[in-house]
């Protein structure tokens, strides 16, 4: 499995990850840890099908940046 780990996003059950410029559809992902981060499975992406060899842009929907999540938790206490 080929994966990319992002340390900041805090995912939810409704998080959706897609690769812009591709027609692959939603990518598989899992939470990196309880305090945040997301691991994106890119093993089904065919390199020859990508618009660029140099840059990829992942669209993350329904996530919270770690810094905002910490502020929300502090505010709710």
C-alpha positions, 0 to 999 in steps of 0.5 A, a space after each residue: 500500500 502506498 500512503 500519504 500522511 497529513 498531520 493536521 486535519 482532524 477527520 470525521 465519519 463524513 470526511 471525503 478525500 478526492 484528488 483534483 484533476 482525476 476521475 478516480 472518485 473518493 480515496 480510501 483514508 483512515 485517521 492517523 491518531 486520536 489527536 489528528 492527522 489523516 492517512 490517504 491510500 493512494 495505491 489505486 492511483 495510476 501515475 500515467 493517468 495524472 495530469 501532472 507528475 510534479 504536483 497533486 492537490 487533495 480535496 479534503 471535505 468535512 475536516 477540521 484543522 488541528 489548531 481550530 479543533 483545539 480551540 473548540 475543545 477549550 471553548 466547550 470546557 
